[in-house]
Amino acid sequence: MEDFINFHHTKDLDKLNENDIQSFLRHLVMERNVSTSYQNQAINAVKFYYERVLGGTRKTYFIDRPKKEKTLPVVLSEEDIVKIFKSMTNLKHKAILMVIYSAGLRISECINLRLKDVDSARMQITPNKFYN
């Protein structure tokens, strides 16, 4: 909210309208290059100020909310995975990590894995049997 007030320092806050809010948001995106999370926080702060602090009526602002960025996960190279497995001395820990890695399991799925979930003949972990 401080950024909003400083951006419109020459105007009375009670007289600002939706166009002023949009110009502030454009400033955040175009000039300050802030994250989508920051943009959403700014929108919520301004709405909170006008609706809750000033007691204004709840109103819909026609402001496009930014979509959260989808980032790809960091993936280790095959060489890095081999190094990790080779560096492990505890056989039990090595087996757990190999099962998690090779089957693509979450840690919670591995923790809840039971012997009956493993089909040794077909070398598969049976799906839909987690959390029995």
PyRosetta script that sets phi, psi and omega in degrees:
from pyrosetta import init, pose_from_sequence

init()
pose = pose_from_sequence("MEDFINFHHTKDLDKLNENDIQSFLRHLVMERNVSTSYQNQAINAVKFYYERVLGGTRKTYFIDRPKKEKTLPVVLSEEDIVKIFKSMTNLKHKAILMVIYSAGLRISECINLRLKDVDSARMQITPNKFYN")
pose.set_psi(1, -32.4)
pose.set_omega(1, 178.5)
pose.set_phi(2, -61.1)
pose.set_psi(2, -40.7)
pose.set_omega(2, 177.7)
pose.set_phi(3, -61.4)
pose.set_psi(3, -40.1)
pose.set_omega(3, -179.8)
pose.set_phi(4, -64.5)
pose.set_psi(4, -45.3)
pose.set_omega(4, 179.5)
pose.set_phi(5, -63.7)
pose.set_psi(5, -44.3)
pose.set_omega(5, 179.8)
pose.set_phi(6, -66.4)
pose.set_psi(6, -33.8)
pose.set_omega(6, 179.2)
pose.set_phi(7, -65.5)
pose.set_psi(7, -38.3)
pose.set_omega(7, -179.2)
pose.set_phi(8, -107.9)
pose.set_psi(8, 42.3)
pose.set_omega(8, -174.5)
pose.set_phi(9, -64.0)
pose.set_psi(9, -19.7)
pose.set_omega(9, -179.3)
pose.set_phi(10, -91.1)
pose.set_psi(10, -5.1)
pose.set_omega(10, -176.2)
pose.set_phi(11, -114.0)
pose.set_psi(11, 156.6)
pose.set_omega(11, 175.5)
pose.set_phi(12, -78.6)
pose.set_psi(12, 126.7)
pose.set_omega(12, -176.6)
pose.set_phi(13, -58.6)
pose.set_psi(13, -33.4)
pose.set_omega(13, -178.5)
pose.set_phi(14, -70.1)
pose.set_psi(14, -16.8)
pose.set_omega(14, -176.7)
pose.set_phi(15, -104.3)
pose.set_psi(15, 2.2)
pose.set_omega(15, 179.0)
pose.set_phi(16, -72.2)
pose.set_psi(16, 146.1)
pose.set_omega(16, -179.3)
pose.set_phi(17, -120.7)
pose.set_psi(17, -173.2)
pose.set_omega(17, -176.8)
pose.set_phi(18, -61.1)
pose.set_psi(18, -35.2)
pose.set_omega(18, 178.1)
pose.set_phi(19, -63.8)
pose.set_psi(19, -36.8)
pose.set_omega(19, 177.4)
pose.set_phi(20, -66.6)
pose.set_psi(20, -38.4)
pose.set_omega(20, 177.8)
pose.set_phi(21, -64.5)
pose.set_psi(21, -44.1)
pose.set_omega(21, 179.9)
pose.set_phi(22, -65.3)
pose.set_psi(22, -36.9)
pose.set_omega(22, 178.9)
pose.set_phi(23, -66.4)
pose.set_psi(23, -36.4)
pose.set_omega(23, 176.5)
pose.set_phi(24, -64.0)
pose.set_psi(24, -44.4)
pose.set_omega(24, -179.5)
pose.set_phi(25, -65.7)
pose.set_psi(25, -38.5)
pose.set_omega(25, 175.7)
pose.set_phi(26, -62.3)
pose.set_psi(26, -39.2)
pose.set_omega(26, 177.0)
pose.set_phi(27, -60.0)
pose.set_psi(27, -43.9)
pose.set_omega(27, 179.3)
pose.set_phi(28, -60.6)
pose.set_psi(28, -41.8)
pose.set_omega(28, -176.1)
pose.set_phi(29, -77.3)
pose.set_psi(29, -50.3)
pose.set_omega(29, -170.9)
pose.set_phi(30, -80.4)
pose.set_psi(30, -40.7)
pose.set_omega(30, -173.8)
pose.set_phi(31, -98.8)
pose.set_psi(31, -39.5)
pose.set_omega(31, -177.5)
pose.set_phi(32, -94.9)
pose.set_psi(32, -14.8)
pose.set_omega(32, 176.2)
pose.set_phi(33, 51.9)
pose.set_psi(33, 50.7)
pose.set_omega(33, -178.6)
pose.set_phi(34, -81.6)
pose.set_psi(34, 163.5)
pose.set_omega(34, -178.8)
pose.set_phi(35, -72.5)
pose.set_psi(35, 164.7)
pose.set_omega(35, 177.8)
pose.set_phi(36, -63.9)
pose.set_psi(36, -34.2)
pose.set_omega(36, 177.7)
pose.set_phi(37, -62.7)
pose.set_psi(37, -43.4)
pose.set_omega(37, 178.9)
pose.set_phi(38, -64.3)
pose.set_psi(38, -41.0)
pose.set_omega(38, 178.9)
pose.set_phi(39, -60.4)
pose.set_psi(39, -45.8)
pose.set_omega(39, 179.6)
pose.set_phi(40, -64.2)
pose.set_psi(40, -38.1)
pose.set_omega(40, 177.1)
pose.set_phi(41, -63.8)
pose.set_psi(41, -39.7)
pose.set_omega(41, 179.1)
pose.set_phi(42, -64.0)
pose.set_psi(42, -44.2)
pose.set_omega(42, 178.5)
pose.set_phi(43, -61.0)
pose.set_psi(43, -46.1)
pose.set_omega(43, -178.9)
pose.set_phi(44, -64.8)
pose.set_psi(44, -37.6)
pose.set_omega(44, 179.4)
pose.set_phi(45, -64.4)
pose.set_psi(45, -44.4)
pose.set_omega(45, 180.0)
pose.set_phi(46, -65.0)
pose.set_psi(46, -44.8)
pose.set_omega(46, 177.9)
pose.set_phi(47, -60.2)
pose.set_psi(47, -44.1)
pose.set_omega(47, -179.9)
pose.set_phi(48, -60.5)
pose.set_psi(48, -44.2)
pose.set_omega(48, -178.9)
pose.set_phi(49, -60.3)
pose.set_psi(49, -49.9)
pose.set_omega(49, -176.0)
pose.set_phi(50, -72.8)
pose.set_psi(50, -34.2)
pose.set_omega(50, -176.5)
pose.set_phi(51, -88.3)
pose.set_psi(51, -41.8)
pose.set_omega(51, -174.1)
pose.set_phi(52, -97.5)
pose.set_psi(52, -47.3)
pose.set_omega(52, -176.2)
pose.set_phi(53, -72.1)
pose.set_psi(53, -49.2)
pose.set_omega(53, -179.7)
pose.set_phi(54, -84.1)
pose.set_psi(54, -9.8)
pose.set_omega(54, 178.7)
pose.set_phi(55, 73.1)
pose.set_psi(55, 23.8)
pose.set_omega(55, 178.9)
pose.set_phi(56, -71.9)
pose.set_psi(56, 164.9)
pose.set_omega(56, 178.8)
pose.set_phi(57, -71.3)
pose.set_psi(57, 148.3)
pose.set_omega(57, 178.1)
pose.set_phi(58, -69.4)
pose.set_psi(58, 127.2)
pose.set_omega(58, -176.2)
pose.set_phi(59, -137.5)
pose.set_psi(59, 156.9)
pose.set_omega(59, 179.1)
pose.set_phi(60, -92.6)
pose.set_psi(60, 124.6)
pose.set_omega(60, 175.8)
pose.set_phi(61, -97.6)
pose.set_psi(61, 133.2)
pose.set_omega(61, 179.7)
pose.set_phi(62, -88.1)
pose.set_psi(62, 70.1)
pose.set_omega(62, -179.2)
pose.set_phi(63, -117.7)
pose.set_psi(63, 127.4)
pose.set_omega(63, 178.4)
pose.set_phi(64, -71.1)
pose.set_psi(64, 122.5)
pose.set_omega(64, 176.3)
pose.set_phi(65, -83.5)
pose.set_psi(65, 133.7)
pose.set_omega(65, -179.5)
pose.set_phi(66, -70.0)
pose.set_psi(66, 144.9)
pose.set_omega(66, 175.7)
pose.set_phi(67, -80.2)
pose.set_psi(67, 145.9)
pose.set_omega(67, 179.1)
pose.set_phi(68, -68.0)
pose.set_psi(68, 136.3)
pose.set_omega(68, -179.8)
pose.set_phi(69, -67.6)
pose.set_psi(69, 139.6)
pose.set_omega(69, 175.9)
pose.set_phi(70, -101.6)
pose.set_psi(70, 115.7)
pose.set_omega(70, -179.4)
pose.set_phi(71, -108.8)
pose.set_psi(71, 145.9)
pose.set_omega(71, 178.1)
pose.set_phi(72, -78.7)
pose.set_psi(72, 145.2)
pose.set_omega(72, 178.9)
pose.set_phi(73, -70.9)
pose.set_psi(73, 155.9)
pose.set_omega(73, 175.6)
pose.set_phi(74, -77.2)
pose.set_psi(74, 126.3)
pose.set_omega(74, -176.8)
pose.set_phi(75, -113.6)
pose.set_psi(75, 131.7)
pose.set_omega(75, 177.7)
pose.set_phi(76, -76.1)
pose.set_psi(76, 148.0)
pose.set_omega(76, 177.1)
pose.set_phi(77, -74.3)
pose.set_psi(77, 163.6)
pose.set_omega(77, 178.8)
pose.set_phi(78, -60.4)
pose.set_psi(78, -37.8)
pose.set_omega(78, 178.9)
pose.set_phi(79, -63.9)
pose.set_psi(79, -40.0)
pose.set_omega(79, 179.0)
pose.set_phi(80, -64.8)
pose.set_psi(80, -40.1)
pose.set_omega(80, 179.2)
pose.set_phi(81, -63.6)
pose.set_psi(81, -44.2)
pose.set_omega(81, 178.7)
pose.set_phi(82, -60.7)
pose.set_psi(82, -43.1)
pose.set_omega(82, 178.8)
pose.set_phi(83, -60.8)
pose.set_psi(83, -42.3)
pose.set_omega(83, 179.3)
pose.set_phi(84, -62.2)
pose.set_psi(84, -48.2)
pose.set_omega(84, -179.0)
pose.set_phi(85, -64.0)
pose.set_psi(85, -39.5)
pose.set_omega(85, -179.5)
pose.set_phi(86, -69.6)
pose.set_psi(86, -28.8)
pose.set_omega(86, -177.3)
pose.set_phi(87, -79.2)
pose.set_psi(87, -13.6)
pose.set_omega(87, -177.2)
pose.set_phi(88, -80.9)
pose.set_psi(88, 131.7)
pose.set_omega(88, -179.8)
pose.set_phi(89, -102.7)
pose.set_psi(89, -26.7)
pose.set_omega(89, 180.0)
pose.set_phi(90, -80.0)
pose.set_psi(90, 115.8)
pose.set_omega(90, -175.7)
pose.set_phi(91, -62.0)
pose.set_psi(91, -39.9)
pose.set_omega(91, -179.7)
pose.set_phi(92, -63.4)
pose.set_psi(92, -46.2)
pose.set_omega(92, 179.6)
pose.set_phi(93, -64.4)
pose.set_psi(93, -38.8)
pose.set_omega(93, 178.4)
pose.set_phi(94, -63.6)
pose.set_psi(94, -43.5)
pose.set_omega(94, 179.2)
pose.set_phi(95, -63.0)
pose.set_psi(95, -42.1)
pose.set_omega(95, 179.4)
pose.set_phi(96, -61.6)
pose.set_psi(96, -48.7)
pose.set_omega(96, 180.0)
pose.set_phi(97, -64.2)
pose.set_psi(97, -36.9)
pose.set_omega(97, 178.6)
pose.set_phi(98, -66.2)
pose.set_psi(98, -39.2)
pose.set_omega(98, 177.5)
pose.set_phi(99, -66.0)
pose.set_psi(99, -46.0)
pose.set_omega(99, 179.1)
pose.set_phi(100, -59.3)
pose.set_psi(100, -46.6)
pose.set_omega(100, -177.2)
pose.set_phi(101, -68.2)
pose.set_psi(101, -49.4)
pose.set_omega(101, -173.8)
pose.set_phi(102, -71.1)
pose.set_psi(102, -31.2)
pose.set_omega(102, -179.0)
pose.set_phi(103, -95.6)
pose.set_psi(103, -7.1)
pose.set_omega(103, -179.9)
pose.set_phi(104, 68.6)
pose.set_psi(104, 35.3)
pose.set_omega(104, -177.1)
pose.set_phi(105, -86.9)
pose.set_psi(105, 152.3)
pose.set_omega(105, 167.8)
pose.set_phi(106, -79.7)
pose.set_psi(106, 161.1)
pose.set_omega(106, -179.8)
pose.set_phi(107, -60.6)
pose.set_psi(107, -42.2)
pose.set_omega(107, -179.4)
pose.set_phi(108, -63.2)
pose.set_psi(108, -33.8)
pose.set_omega(108, 178.1)
pose.set_phi(109, -68.9)
pose.set_psi(109, -38.4)
pose.set_omega(109, 178.5)
pose.set_phi(110, -67.4)
pose.set_psi(110, -40.5)
pose.set_omega(110, 179.3)
pose.set_phi(111, -61.0)
pose.set_psi(111, -38.6)
pose.set_omega(111, -177.8)
pose.set_phi(112, -89.4)
pose.set_psi(112, 3.4)
pose.set_omega(112, 180.0)
pose.set_phi(113, -68.4)
pose.set_psi(113, 133.5)
pose.set_omega(113, 179.4)
pose.set_phi(114, -116.5)
pose.set_psi(114, 160.2)
pose.set_omega(114, -179.1)
pose.set_phi(115, -57.8)
pose.set_psi(115, -36.6)
pose.set_omega(115, -179.0)
pose.set_phi(116, -69.8)
pose.set_psi(116, -13.7)
pose.set_omega(116, 177.3)
pose.set_phi(117, -79.7)
pose.set_psi(117, -13.7)
pose.set_omega(117, -177.1)
pose.set_phi(118, -100.4)
pose.set_psi(118, 123.1)
pose.set_omega(118, 176.7)
pose.set_phi(119, -99.4)
pose.set_psi(119, 95.0)
pose.set_omega(119, -175.9)
pose.set_phi(120, -65.2)
pose.set_psi(120, -34.5)
pose.set_omega(120, -178.1)
pose.set_phi(121, -63.6)
pose.set_psi(121, -40.8)
pose.set_omega(121, -178.8)
pose.set_phi(122, -98.6)
pose.set_psi(122, -0.6)
pose.set_omega(122, 179.8)
pose.set_phi(123, 56.6)
pose.set_psi(123, 48.8)
pose.set_omega(123, -179.0)
pose.set_phi(124, -134.7)
pose.set_psi(124, 153.5)
pose.set_omega(124, 169.6)
pose.set_phi(125, -99.6)
pose.set_psi(125, 123.8)
pose.set_omega(125, -174.7)
pose.set_phi(126, -71.2)
pose.set_psi(126, 124.2)
pose.set_omega(126, -179.9)
pose.set_phi(127, -73.0)
pose.set_psi(127, 166.6)
pose.set_omega(127, 176.6)
pose.set_phi(128, 64.0)
pose.set_psi(128, 16.5)
pose.set_omega(128, 177.4)
pose.set_phi(129, -116.7)
pose.set_psi(129, 9.0)
pose.set_omega(129, 177.4)
pose.set_phi(130, -73.4)
pose.set_psi(130, 152.4)
pose.set_omega(130, 177.6)
pose.set_phi(131, 63.5)
pose.set_psi(131, 40.3)
pose.set_omega(131, 179.9)
pose.set_phi(132, -70.5)
pose.dump_pdb("model.pdb")
